[in-house]
Amino acid sequence: MRDILKDEQRRRLLKTGAAIGAGLGAPSLLLPASAWAEGRPPIGTWPAGSSGPTVYAGAAYPLTGTYAAQGADELKGAQLAVEHINNGHPLMKVMSPKTKNGVLGKKLELLYADSGAKPNNAVQIAQRFISENKVVVLTGSTSSAVAVAMNKFAQREKVLYFAGLSGSNDTTGKDCVRYGVRQDFFGQTAAAAIGPVMLKQFGKNRKAAFMTPDYTYGHTVTKSVNDFLTKNGGWTQVTDQVSPLGTQDFSQYLTNIANSGAEFLINVNWGRDAVLSTQQAHKFGLLPKMTLVVPYQTPFLAHEVGAEITQGVLAATDFWWTLEDKYPNSKMFVEAFQKKFNYRPEWSAEQGYVSFAHWARMVEEAGTFYPPEVIKTYEKGETIPSLIGPVHYRPQDHQCVRPVVIVRGKKPSAMKNKEDLWDVLEVVAGGPLMQAPDAFGCKLGDYT
């Protein structure tokens, strides 16, 4: 992986200047002559950020810490998308037909830095990118705590933010904003997709133990899954073991689960926490005695814990590479990604790619980088391509209505190659899965 910032960009970020002291989002004292060209007052980084031949996107991905592997994969997906935007790749032409060489004829450059999955770090990175580079869009999260913080920051600064990986219901629920958009699935849709499969396979009136990371993603996913199983299947949550992000030793939580009488271990942990908790549950003898379910699948989980542990495990996910056999767009994506990075993409990479492709499409359709017009293009709710069929964005909460993929871990003996870890059981249409747009308290806020 290359350095976090290119040398020239790094030197910029190390400088201090009047722009920082002047305050974020404030109009520059030296506005370009085009500032009022479209008959609109400046807002956010517009029009300064799009006045030259190159426009910048700013991203804060976790490249160290608990979510590092997933953040790096998401970054690679974004890098591939930017490359395809700039060179007019055939897949990008499908996703955004008006995109040829750059966005609105301008080269797109991706700036990124390591957030460590910490909200304060992500906001500080975004502040620097706005002040120093006048970025026209922000992205990156992999943690819903980061996504929620970035939502609020984007709304305040009037710079569009599309979340990276974020599974919390709150991201497009109570913490939604006009300047925030999300493409990936989330807790409630995961529960509504995997719940019926669990009830069909395992029946009603079962006992489940949950393992939950202690922040907005964990709590909303656990609640959604438990609510579905309780209401529709009479299941009982016998314990919910809540652990801090970055936990290394899960023994106290696993001991409580072992004594709970649970038949199922529903592991909502994510990233390295999911890997360690699953490995330790296996060493404790809880697996396969208890049946493991992963309602919000962690990219690289099966790679890291091994197919011996994940065989037969049900999981909900955003994307799996064998969907290339069903969807031509997926095939182009997987082939391009594998050629560039020498492995098949996980769903974090798919998220990074598609989010950038959709943003480019919205800018091209709007015909301007002016943020309110780009946002209103998302809000048209038009059906557009993804890697796994048509999708659209809901105007009421800026959530992408997209399928959820249900997978089951393959037996080692059934794997065709080292990356053939999951069987796709079903691609569940997103519309019927989703709650009403106002169910989680979304109030988007103002355009200006």
FIVEX-12575 format. One record per residue: residue in one letter; x, y, z of N, C-alpha, C in turn. Coordinates in steps of 0.05 Angstrom, whole numbers, padded with zeros to 5 digits, always signed. Each point is the difference from the previous one (the first is absolute). Example, Ala and Ser with C-alpha at 12.3 -4.5 7.8 and 13.67 -1.06 7.14 Angstrom:
2
A+00264-00114+00156-00018+00024+00000+00018+00024+00000S-00007+00021-00014+00016+00024+00001-00015+00022+00014
//
This chain:
448
M+00017-00024+00000-00017+00024+00000+00017+00025+00000R-00008+00020-00015+00016+00024-00002-00002+00016+00026D+00017+00020+00002-00001+00018+00023-00028+00012+00003I-00007+00007+00024-00026+00010+00006-00007+00025-00017L+00019+00017-00004-00003+00023-00018+00024+00002-00018K-00005+00008-00025+00022+00004-00017+00018+00023+00011D+00025+00000-00008+00019+00018+00013-00009+00029-00002E-00009+00008-00024-00009+00027-00003-00023+00007+00018Q-00019-00019+00002-00023+00005+00017+00008+00000+00029R+00019-00017+00008+00009-00001+00027+00012+00027+00008R+00016+00011-00017+00012+00026+00006-00021+00021+00004R-00021-00001-00016-00022+00019+00003-00013-00002+00028L-00004-00025+00008-00014-00005+00025+00016+00008+00024L+00027+00000-00003+00017+00007+00022+00002+00031+00003K-00007+00014-00020+00001+00029+00001-00023+00011+00017T+00006+00022+00013-00022+00015+00013-00004+00026-00015G-00025+00009-00002-00005+00023-00016-00024+00015+00009A-00004+00022-00012-00023+00017+00008-00026-00013-00005A-00001-00019-00019-00026-00013-00007-00011-00015+00024I+00018-00013+00016-00009-00015+00023-00011+00019+00021G+00015+00021+00006-00009+00019+00020-00025+00015-00008A-00005+00002-00025-00023+00015-00009-00026-00014+00005G+00001-00027+00007-00024-00015+00006-00009-00016-00024L-00011-00024+00006-00008-00018-00021-00026+00009-00013G-00002-00003-00026-00024+00005-00014-00005+00030-00006A+00017+00017+00012-00003+00029-00005+00009+00007-00028P-00013+00019-00013+00008+00008-00027+00028+00011+00000S+00017-00007-00019+00027+00011-00002-00001+00029-00006L+00020+00015+00011+00001+00028-00007+00009+00005-00029L+00011-00021-00012+00010+00002-00027-00016-00019-00018L-00025+00005-00003-00017-00018-00016+00007+00003-00029P-00001-00023-00015+00004+00002-00029-00022+00016-00013A+00006+00009-00024-00020+00017-00014-00025-00016-00006S+00003-00027-00001-00023-00017-00007-00019-00004+00024A+00007+00012+00023-00015-00006+00025-00030+00004-00004W-00008+00020-00015-00029+00005-00003-00009-00006-00028A+00016-00016-00014-00005-00005-00029-00027-00014-00004E-00008-00017+00018-00025-00014-00003-00023+00015+00014G+00005+00024+00009-00020+00015+00013-00007-00009+00028R+00019-00013+00013-00004-00010+00027+00023+00009+00018P-00005+00006+00025+00022+00007+00018+00016-00025+00006P+00025+00004+00008+00018-00023+00007-00012-00015+00024I+00005-00027+00000-00009-00016+00022+00020-00023+00003G+00007-00006+00025+00020-00021+00005+00026+00006-00014T+00010-00018-00016+00024+00004-00016-00007+00008-00029W-00025+00004-00006-00009+00008-00027-00001+00030-00002P+00011+00012-00021+00010-00012-00024+00030-00004-00001A+00014+00009+00022+00029-00001+00000+00011-00028-00006G-00013-00020+00012+00010-00027-00003-00002-00012-00027S-00017+00012-00017-00004-00011-00027+00008+00020-00022S+00016+00020+00008+00007+00021-00019+00023-00007-00018G+00016-00020+00008+00024-00007-00016-00005-00026-00016P+00021-00010-00012-00002-00024-00017-00002-00026+00016T+00006+00001+00026-00001-00023+00017-00018+00005+00024V-00017-00019+00006-00016+00001+00025+00009-00022+00019Y-00004+00005+00026+00010-00019+00020-00022-00011+00016A+00002-00026+00006-00017-00013+00019+00017-00007+00025G-00011+00004+00024+00014-00005+00024-00011-00023+00016A+00016-00019+00008-00009-00024+00013+00016-00006+00026A-00014-00009+00020+00012-00008+00025-00007-00030+00004Y+00019-00018-00006-00004-00028+00004+00016-00011+00023P-00010-00020+00015+00017-00012+00021+00021-00019-00013L+00024+00009+00000+00022-00016-00011+00017-00013+00021T-00006+00006+00025+00012-00013+00024-00023-00006+00019G+00005-00018+00019-00020-00007+00020-00019-00022-00007T-00022-00001+00014-00018-00023-00002-00012-00004-00027Y-00005+00022-00015-00013-00001-00026+00019+00004-00023A+00026-00004+00004+00020+00007-00020-00003-00016-00026A-00005-00026+00002-00002-00016-00025-00024+00008-00017Q-00022+00006+00014-00024+00009-00015+00004+00028-00011G+00013+00017+00015+00005+00027-00010+00018+00000-00025A+00021-00017+00001+00018-00002-00023-00014-00010-00025D-00018-00020+00004-00015-00011-00023-00019+00021-00011E-00013+00015+00017-00018+00022-00009+00016+00021-00016L+00023+00007+00010+00017+00019-00013+00007-00010-00028K+00007-00025-00003+00007-00011-00026-00024+00002-00020G-00024-00006+00010-00023+00003-00017-00004+00029-00009A+00005+00019+00018-00002+00028-00007+00022+00008-00020Q+00024-00010+00004+00022+00007-00019-00006-00011-00028L-00012-00024-00001-00007-00011-00026-00021+00017-00013A-00020+00009+00015-00021+00016-00011+00011+00027-00011V+00017+00012+00015+00012+00025-00009+00016-00004-00026E+00015-00021-00001+00014-00007-00024-00019-00004-00024H-00022-00014+00005-00019-00005-00021-00015+00026-00008I-00004+00017+00019-00013+00026-00007+00018+00016-00018N+00026+00000+00006+00019+00016-00015+00006-00011-00028N-00001-00026-00003+00007-00011-00026-00024-00011-00016G-00024+00005+00010-00024-00008-00016-00003-00030-00003H+00006-00015+00021-00002-00029-00001-00029-00009-00008P-00002-00022-00015-00027-00009-00008-00020-00004+00023L+00010-00010+00023-00018-00004+00023-00010+00027+00010M+00017+00020+00001-00009+00026+00008-00019+00013-00019K+00003-00006-00026-00019+00010-00020-00028-00012+00005V-00001-00025+00010-00026-00012+00006-00012+00014+00025M+00017+00004+00020-00010+00012+00025-00006+00029-00002S+00016+00015-00016-00003+00028-00003+00005+00007-00030P-00021-00002-00017+00004+00002-00029+00013+00026-00010K-00004+00022+00014+00011+00025-00009+00029+00005+00009T+00010-00019+00017+00028+00003+00009+00019-00011-00021K+00018+00016-00009+00019-00008-00021+00029+00001+00010N+00010+00024+00005+00027+00003+00010-00001+00020+00023G-00006-00011+00024-00004+00017+00023-00029+00006+00004V-00005+00018+00020-00028+00008+00006-00004+00028-00011L-00020+00002-00017-00005+00025-00014+00025+00010-00014G+00016-00019-00010+00024+00006-00015+00024+00007+00017K-00003-00002+00027+00022+00006+00018+00011-00026+00012K+00027-00001+00002+00013-00023+00012-00008-00001+00029L-00006-00025+00010-00006-00004+00028+00024-00012+00014E+00007+00011+00022+00023-00011+00016-00010-00006+00028L+00007-00024+00010-00009-00009+00026+00023+00005+00021L-00007+00016+00020+00018+00004+00023-00010-00017+00023Y+00017-00013+00015-00009-00016+00022+00020+00000+00022A-00010-00006+00024+00017-00002+00024-00013-00020+00019D+00015-00009+00020-00008-00021+00018-00016+00012+00024S-00025-00008+00002-00017+00009+00023+00003-00018+00024G+00011-00024-00003+00000-00019+00022-00027-00007+00011A-00021+00005-00017-00028-00004+00008-00009+00017+00023K+00013+00023+00004-00006+00019+00022-00014+00025-00012P-00023+00007+00010-00015+00022-00011+00015+00026+00001N+00014+00007+00022+00015+00025+00001+00022+00001-00021N+00013-00022-00004+00021-00001-00021-00012+00005-00027A-00022-00012-00006-00013+00003-00026-00008+00029-00005V-00012+00012+00020-00008+00028-00003+00024+00019-00004Q+00021-00005+00014+00024+00017-00003+00012-00004-00028I+00001-00024-00010+00009-00005-00027-00017+00015-00020A-00026-00002+00003-00019+00014-00018+00005+00030+00001Q+00004+00011+00024+00005+00028+00003+00025+00009-00016R+00021-00017+00001+00025+00007-00014-00005-00001-00031F-00015-00021-00008-00005-00002-00029-00016+00023-00011I-00019+00009+00016-00016+00023-00009+00017+00025+00000S+00015+00005+00020+00016+00025+00002+00022+00000-00020E+00014-00022-00003+00024+00000-00017-00005-00007-00029N-00020-00017-00005-00004-00011-00027-00027+00008-00012K-00018+00012+00015-00027+00007-00009-00014-00024-00013V+00000-00023+00014-00012-00024-00010-00029+00005-00007V-00010-00013-00021-00027+00004-00009-00019-00021+00012V+00012-00021+00011-00016-00021+00013+00017-00014+00021L-00013-00011+00020+00013-00014+00022-00011-00029+00001T+00016-00018+00009-00008-00028+00003+00017-00014+00020G-00005-00026+00003+00015-00016+00019-00015-00002+00027S+00001-00024+00011-00010-00003+00028+00009-00028+00009T-00014-00021-00009+00004-00028+00009-00009-00003+00028S-00003+00021+00015-00012+00000+00026-00024+00018+00000S-00023-00009+00010-00023+00017+00001+00003+00024+00018A+00017-00003+00021+00005+00023+00017+00013+00022-00016V+00018-00007-00018+00013+00019-00018-00021+00011-00019A-00017-00017-00012-00020+00009-00019-00019+00021+00012V-00009-00005+00025-00018+00019+00013+00014+00026+00005A+00025+00000+00009+00015+00024+00005+00004+00015-00026M+00006-00014-00022+00005+00012-00025-00026+00012-00012N-00022-00014+00005-00026+00011-00009-00003+00029+00011K+00004+00002+00026-00005+00026+00013+00020+00021-00010F+00025-00009-00004+00020+00019-00010-00007+00009-00028A-00008-00019-00017-00006+00007-00028-00024+00019-00002Q-00020-00004+00017-00023+00018+00000+00009+00028+00008R+00017+00002+00020+00009+00026+00010+00017+00015-00021E+00017-00015-00013+00019+00012-00019-00012+00002-00029K-00022-00013-00004-00014+00000-00026+00018-00011-00022V+00013-00023+00007+00015-00016-00019-00012-00028+00000L-00007-00010-00023-00014-00026-00002+00018-00023+00011Y-00012-00018+00015+00014-00023+00012-00016-00025-00007F+00013-00019-00014-00013-00026-00002+00015-00020+00018A-00015-00013+00017+00012-00017+00020+00013-00024-00014G+00021-00009+00011+00011-00026-00008-00016-00021+00015L+00013-00021+00009-00014-00021+00014-00012+00012+00026S-00026-00005+00004-00014+00010+00024-00025-00016+00003G-00001-00018+00020-00022-00017+00004-00021+00009+00019S+00004+00023+00013-00019+00010+00020-00026+00009-00013N-00022-00006+00012-00026+00011-00009+00000+00031+00002D+00016+00011+00018-00001+00028+00006+00012+00017-00022T+00018-00011-00017+00014+00015-00020-00019+00014-00020T-00020-00014-00008-00022+00012-00016-00026+00000+00016G+00002-00003+00026-00022+00002+00018+00001+00026+00016K+00001-00002+00026-00001+00024+00016+00024+00019-00004D+00022-00010-00010+00024+00016-00005+00003+00007-00030C-00021-00003-00016+00002+00008-00028+00003+00030-00003V+00011+00008-00023+00003+00028-00007-00004+00004-00029R-00006+00024-00008-00004+00006-00029+00025-00005-00015Y+00023+00005+00012+00026-00003-00014+00013-00027+00003G-00016-00020+00010+00011-00027+00003-00016-00020-00017V+00014-00020-00011-00012-00020-00018+00013-00027+00008R-00016-00021-00001+00011-00027+00005-00008-00020-00021Q+00019-00016-00010-00006-00020-00020-00003-00028+00011D+00013-00007+00022+00000-00028+00009-00024-00007+00017F-00003-00026+00005-00022-00009+00017+00006+00005+00029F-00020-00004+00018+00003+00007+00028-00015-00020+00017G+00001+00005+00026-00010-00020+00019-00028-00009-00005Q-00019+00018-00004-00028-00008-00004-00004-00016-00025T+00014+00007-00022-00003-00015-00024+00014-00027+00002A+00022-00001+00014+00014-00026+00005-00019-00019+00015A-00013+00011+00021-00017-00017+00016-00024-00010-00016A-00012+00018-00016-00023-00008-00016+00007-00020-00022A+00025+00000-00008+00008-00018-00021+00008-00027+00011I+00016+00000+00021+00010-00026+00011-00019-00013+00019G-00018+00016+00012-00019-00011+00019-00017-00023-00011P-00013+00004-00023-00017-00021-00011+00016-00026-00006V+00025+00004-00009+00017-00023-00006+00006-00016+00026M+00006+00015+00021+00005-00013+00026-00024-00015+00010L-00024+00012-00002-00024-00013+00010-00006-00025-00016K+00004+00002-00026-00005-00023-00018+00019-00023+00007Q+00025+00006+00004+00020-00020+00005+00000-00011+00029F-00005+00018+00020+00003-00008+00027-00026-00002+00016G-00021+00011-00011-00026-00002+00014-00004+00022+00020K-00022-00003+00015-00008+00020+00020+00008-00007+00028N-00003+00020+00018+00003-00004+00029+00028-00010+00007R+00020+00013-00011+00028-00008+00006+00013+00021+00018K+00023-00007+00011+00014+00018+00019+00026+00010-00012A+00004+00026+00001+00023+00011-00013+00016+00018+00019A+00026-00001-00002+00018+00019+00013+00011+00019-00021F+00001+00025+00006+00011+00020-00018+00027+00010+00011M+00018+00006-00019+00025+00014+00007-00001+00027-00016T+00002+00022+00015-00006+00026-00011+00022+00020+00006P+00011+00013-00021+00019+00022+00005-00014+00024+00011D+00012+00014+00018-00013+00021+00016+00000+00027-00014Y-00014+00002-00023-00005+00026-00013-00023-00003-00018T-00007+00021-00014-00025+00002-00015-00005-00023-00019Y+00021-00009-00015-00004-00023-00018-00009-00024+00016G+00015-00008+00020-00006-00024+00015-00027+00000+00012H-00007+00021+00013-00026+00001+00014-00024-00001-00019T+00002+00014-00023-00022+00001-00018-00003-00027-00015V+00022-00012-00007-00001-00026-00014-00011-00021+00019T+00010-00002+00024-00010-00019+00020-00030+00004+00005K-00009+00025+00003-00028+00005+00005-00017-00009-00024S+00009+00006-00024-00016-00007-00023-00002-00030-00003V+00022-00015+00003-00001-00029-00003-00017-00012+00023N+00005+00009+00024-00015-00012+00023-00030+00006-00003D-00007+00025-00008-00028+00007-00003-00013-00018-00021F+00014-00005-00022-00012-00017-00021-00005-00028+00010L+00021-00012+00012-00002-00028+00009-00021-00003+00022T-00001+00020+00018-00019-00002+00022-00029+00003-00010K-00005+00019-00017-00027+00006-00010-00009-00022-00019N+00017-00010-00017-00009-00018-00021+00005-00030+00006G+00018-00005+00019+00007-00028+00005-00001-00008+00029G-00007+00019+00018-00001-00007+00028+00027-00007+00012W+00021+00010-00012+00027-00006+00011+00004+00017+00026T+00019-00009+00016+00007+00014+00025+00029+00007+00000Q+00005+00025+00006+00027+00009+00004+00008-00005+00029V+00016-00021+00004+00007-00008+00027+00022+00017+00012T+00017+00012-00017+00020+00018+00009+00010+00017-00023D+00008+00025+00007+00012+00017-00020+00027+00010+00012Q+00022-00010-00010+00026+00006+00010+00012+00024-00015V+00001+00023+00013+00008+00025-00013+00030+00005+00007S+00016+00004-00021+00029+00003+00005+00010+00026-00014P+00021+00012+00011+00011+00024-00012+00013-00006-00027L+00000+00020-00018+00014-00003-00025+00030-00004+00005G+00011-00020-00013+00029-00006+00003+00006-00019+00022T-00020-00015+00010+00004-00020+00021+00018-00022-00011Q+00019-00008+00016+00019-00022-00007-00008-00027+00012D-00009+00001+00025-00006-00024+00015-00030-00001+00006F-00014-00019-00013-00029-00002+00003-00008-00021+00020S+00018-00010+00016-00005-00023+00018-00023+00005+00019Q-00001+00024+00012-00022+00006+00019-00027-00001-00013Y-00001+00010-00025-00026+00000-00014-00007-00028-00009L+00019-00016-00008-00005-00027-00009-00008-00018+00023T+00012+00005+00023-00008-00015+00024-00030+00004+00007N-00008+00025-00002-00028+00007+00005-00018-00014-00021I+00009+00000-00024-00016-00013-00021-00001-00030+00005A+00022-00012+00007+00001-00029+00006-00020-00008+00022N-00005+00018+00019-00018-00006+00022-00028+00010-00004S-00006+00009-00025-00026+00013-00005-00021-00019-00009G+00008-00024-00009-00020-00019-00012-00006+00006-00029A+00016+00017-00013-00006+00007-00028+00005-00023-00019E-00016-00001-00021+00004-00019-00021+00015+00012-00024F-00002+00027-00002+00011+00015-00023+00018+00022+00011L+00022+00004-00014+00017+00023+00006-00002+00019-00024I-00012+00023+00004-00004+00020-00020+00021+00022+00004N+00020-00001-00017+00023+00018+00004-00002+00025-00017V-00005+00022+00013-00003+00026-00014+00026+00015-00001N+00021-00010+00014+00026+00013-00001+00009+00002-00029W+00019+00019-00004+00008+00005-00028+00030+00004-00001G+00012-00003-00024+00028+00004-00003+00016-00020+00017R+00023+00009+00011+00017-00017+00015-00014-00011+00025D-00019+00016+00011-00016-00010+00023-00016-00025-00007A-00011-00001-00025-00015-00023-00009+00019-00024-00002V+00023+00004-00011+00019-00022-00004+00008-00011+00027L+00009+00017+00019+00010-00009+00026-00022-00014+00016S-00024+00012+00001-00022-00011+00015-00008-00027-00011T+00000-00003-00026-00008-00026-00013+00022-00021+00005Q+00025+00007-00003+00022-00018+00006-00001-00010+00029Q-00004+00019+00018-00001-00007+00028-00024-00016+00008A-00023+00005-00013-00024-00016+00005+00005-00029-00009H+00015-00004-00021+00007-00026-00009+00018-00014+00020K+00020+00014+00010+00019-00011+00019-00014-00007+00027F-00020+00016+00007-00016-00005+00024-00018-00025-00003G-00003-00010-00024-00017-00022-00004-00029+00007-00005L-00006+00027-00003-00027+00008-00005-00008-00006-00029L+00020+00001-00018-00005-00007-00028+00014-00026-00006P-00013-00020-00012-00027+00002-00013-00023-00009+00018K+00005-00003+00027-00022-00007+00018-00023+00018-00003M+00005+00026-00001-00020+00020-00006+00002+00006-00030T-00022+00008-00012+00000+00007-00028+00006+00030-00003L+00021+00005-00016+00009+00028-00004-00016+00012-00023V-00009+00025+00004-00013+00016-00020+00013+00028+00000V+00005+00010-00024+00013+00027-00003-00020+00017-00016P-00017+00016+00014-00021+00014-00014+00010+00023-00017Y+00024+00010+00006+00012+00022-00016+00029-00009-00006Q+00003-00013-00023+00025-00014-00006+00024+00018-00001T+00022-00009+00012+00025+00014+00001+00018-00008-00023P+00007+00019-00018+00019-00008-00021+00026-00012+00012F+00009-00021-00013+00024-00015+00008-00003-00018+00024L-00025-00001+00012-00004-00018+00023+00007-00028-00006A-00011-00011-00022+00004-00028-00007+00030-00005-00007H+00013+00020-00013+00028-00003-00006+00016-00004+00026E-00006+00016+00020+00016+00002+00024-00006-00022+00020V-00025-00008+00003-00006-00021+00020+00001-00028-00013G-00002-00001-00027+00001-00026-00013-00027-00012-00006A-00002-00014-00023-00025-00012-00008-00009-00022+00019E+00018-00011+00015-00008-00021+00019-00020+00012+00021I+00003+00025+00006-00017+00013+00020-00025+00012-00014T+00003+00012-00023-00022+00014-00013-00018-00019-00017Q+00008-00025-00004-00017-00018-00016-00028-00002+00012G-00020+00003-00017-00027-00001+00010-00011+00025+00013V+00017+00020+00004-00008+00024+00014-00016+00018-00019L-00023+00010+00009-00016+00019-00015+00009+00028+00005A+00001+00016-00021+00008+00028+00003-00015+00017-00021A-00005+00025+00008-00011+00020-00019+00023+00018-00009T+00001+00007-00026+00022+00016-00010-00010+00018-00022D+00017+00017-00009-00006+00020-00020+00006-00011-00028F+00021-00018-00001+00010-00009-00026+00018-00024+00005W+00000-00019-00019+00020-00021+00000+00009-00005-00028W+00026-00005-00004+00012+00001-00027-00012-00020-00019T-00011-00023+00010-00011-00020-00019-00026+00010-00013L-00010+00023+00009-00023+00012-00015+00008+00009-00028E+00026-00001-00006+00009+00005-00028-00013-00020-00019D-00009-00023+00010-00012-00020-00018-00029+00008-00007K-00011+00019+00015-00028+00008-00005-00002+00028-00011Y+00018+00018+00007-00002+00028-00007+00025+00009-00016P-00004+00008-00025+00023+00009-00017+00016+00023+00013N-00013+00018+00014+00014+00022+00012+00019-00011+00022S-00009-00019+00015+00017-00013+00020+00024-00013-00012K-00004-00013-00023+00022-00014-00013+00021+00020-00009M-00008+00023-00011+00020+00020-00008+00014+00011+00024F-00014+00004+00022+00012+00011+00024+00020-00020+00012V-00008-00025+00004+00018-00019+00012+00025-00004-00017E-00003-00001-00027+00023-00004-00017+00019+00024+00001A-00011+00024+00000+00017+00024+00001+00014+00002+00027F-00015-00006+00022+00012+00002+00026+00022-00021+00004Q-00006-00025-00008+00020-00021+00003+00025+00006-00016K-00003+00011-00024+00023+00006-00016+00017+00022+00013K-00012+00019+00013+00015+00022+00012+00012-00007+00027F-00015-00015+00016+00008-00005+00028+00007-00029+00006N-00004-00018-00019+00009-00028+00003-00016-00016+00021Y-00024+00008+00005-00019-00016+00015-00028+00008-00007R-00019-00017+00006-00028+00007-00006-00011+00018+00022P-00016+00020-00008-00009+00020+00019-00020-00011+00020E+00002+00011+00024-00021-00005+00020-00021+00022-00003W-00021-00001+00017-00022+00019-00005+00007+00028+00008S+00021+00003+00017+00009+00027+00006+00011+00014-00025A+00014-00015-00017+00009+00012-00026-00023+00007-00018E-00020-00018-00001-00024+00006-00016-00013+00026+00009Q-00001+00003+00026-00012+00025+00011+00015+00024-00008G+00027-00001+00001+00016+00023-00008-00004+00007-00029Y-00001-00021-00017-00002+00004-00029-00027+00012-00007V-00021-00013+00009-00027+00008-00009-00007+00028+00010S+00008+00006+00025-00007+00027+00011+00012+00022-00017F+00025-00004-00009+00013+00020-00017-00013+00001-00027A-00007-00023-00011-00013-00001-00026-00027+00014+00000H-00015-00004+00022-00026+00013+00002+00003+00030+00004W+00020+00009+00015+00005+00028+00004+00007+00013-00027A+00018-00012-00015+00007+00010-00026-00025+00003-00018R-00017-00020+00001-00024+00001-00016-00018+00024+00008M-00003+00004+00026-00017+00022+00009+00011+00027-00008V+00027+00004+00002+00012+00025-00008-00004+00005-00030E+00005-00021-00016-00004+00002-00029-00029+00007-00007E-00018-00013+00013-00029+00005-00005-00007+00028+00008A+00011+00010+00023-00006+00027+00009+00013+00021-00018G+00023-00008-00013+00014+00019-00017+00015+00021+00015T+00005-00005+00026+00013+00019+00017+00010-00014+00026F+00021+00012+00012+00009-00010+00026-00015+00015+00023Y-00017+00018-00006-00015+00015+00020-00015-00020+00018P+00006-00001+00026-00010-00022+00016-00030-00004+00001P-00016+00022+00004-00029-00005+00001-00011-00013-00026E+00011+00006-00023-00009-00012-00025+00008-00029-00001V+00024-00007+00009+00008-00028+00000-00017-00016+00019I-00006+00011+00023-00018-00013+00020-00028-00004-00012K-00010+00020-00013-00027-00003-00012+00000-00021-00022T+00022-00005-00013+00001-00021-00020-00002-00028+00013Y+00014-00004+00023-00004-00024+00016-00030-00003+00007E-00012+00022+00007-00028+00000+00011-00021-00005-00022K+00008+00000-00025-00019-00006-00021-00009-00029+00003G+00016-00017+00012-00007-00028+00004-00001-00016-00025E+00015+00008-00020+00000-00015-00025+00014-00027+00002T-00009-00019-00014+00012-00027+00000+00026+00001-00016I+00021-00009+00013+00027+00002-00012+00014-00027+00004P+00022-00006-00015+00013-00026+00002+00017-00001+00025S+00004-00025+00010+00020-00006+00020+00015-00024-00010L+00015-00014+00017+00013-00025-00008-00018-00024+00002I-00023+00003+00014-00018-00022+00003-00029+00008-00006G-00003+00014-00022-00027+00007-00009-00007+00029+00005P-00024+00008-00008-00008+00028+00002-00006+00008+00029V+00006+00024+00007-00004+00011+00027-00010+00029-00003H-00008+00012+00022-00007+00028+00001+00004+00011+00028Y+00002+00026+00002+00003+00014+00026-00027+00012+00008R-00007-00005+00025-00025+00012+00010+00004+00029+00006P-00018+00017-00010+00003+00029+00006-00004+00008+00029Q-00015-00016+00014-00007+00007+00028+00023-00004+00020D+00018-00019-00006+00022-00005+00019+00027-00005-00013H+00001+00002-00026+00025-00004-00015+00012-00027+00003Q-00016-00020+00005+00009-00028+00002-00004-00013-00027C+00021-00014-00009-00003-00015-00025-00017-00025+00005V-00020-00004-00017-00017-00024+00001+00013-00021-00018R+00013-00019+00013+00017-00019-00015-00003-00028+00012P+00007-00021-00015-00004-00027+00010+00019-00006+00023V-00008-00020+00016+00018-00012+00021+00005-00029-00009V+00025-00008+00003+00009-00026-00010+00003-00019+00024I-00013-00023-00001+00002-00020+00022+00019-00022-00010V+00020-00005+00017+00020-00020-00007+00003-00021+00022R+00011-00023-00007+00005-00021+00019+00029-00010-00004G+00015-00004+00021+00027-00008-00001+00003-00028-00013K+00019-00002-00018+00005-00026-00014+00018-00018+00016K-00004-00026-00004+00018-00019+00012+00027+00002-00014P+00022-00004+00014+00026+00001-00013+00002-00018-00024S-00012-00023+00001+00002-00019-00022-00016+00009-00025A-00018+00019+00004-00016+00010-00023+00011+00025-00013M+00021+00011+00012+00012+00025-00011+00016-00006-00025K-00005+00017-00021+00013-00003-00025+00027+00014+00000N+00003+00020+00017+00026+00015+00003+00000+00012+00028K+00022+00012+00008+00003+00009+00028-00019+00023+00006E-00011+00013-00020-00019+00022+00005-00029-00009-00004D-00005-00025-00005-00027-00010-00005-00012-00008+00027L-00006+00019+00017-00006-00005+00028-00030+00000+00007W-00017+00012-00017-00028+00002+00005-00017-00008-00024D-00022-00013+00006-00020-00005-00021-00021+00022+00002V-00008+00011-00022-00022+00019+00000-00027-00015+00000L-00015+00004+00021-00026-00014+00002-00022+00016-00013E+00001+00026+00003-00022+00017-00009+00009+00029-00002V-00010+00014-00021+00003+00029-00002-00028+00011+00005V-00003+00013+00023-00027+00008+00009-00004+00029-00008A-00022+00005-00014-00006+00027-00009-00002+00020+00024G+00011+00024-00004+00002+00018+00023-00026+00013+00008G-00017+00007-00020-00024+00015+00007-00018-00011+00022P-00008-00026-00002-00017-00011+00020+00014-00003+00028L+00026+00001+00000+00015-00003+00025-00001+00025+00018M-00003+00023-00013+00006+00024+00014-00023+00011+00016Q+00007+00013+00022-00020+00014+00017-00010+00024-00015A-00022+00011+00010-00010+00025-00011+00021+00022+00003P+00001+00019-00019+00022+00020+00001+00002+00016+00026D-00023+00003+00014+00000+00016+00024+00001-00017+00026A+00003-00026-00003-00002-00018+00023+00022+00004+00020F+00024+00008-00009+00023+00003+00018+00006+00030+00005G-00019+00017-00006+00002+00028+00009+00017+00018-00018C+00002-00006-00025+00016+00016-00018-00013+00027-00006K+00016+00021+00004-00008+00027-00009+00025+00012-00013L-00001+00004-00026+00024+00005-00015+00012+00027+00004G-00014+00021+00006+00012+00026+00003+00000+00016-00026D+00014+00022+00000-00001+00019-00022+00021-00005-00022Y-00006+00010-00024+00019-00001-00022+00022+00022+00003T-00008+00023+00011+00019+00022+00002+00000+00012+00028
//
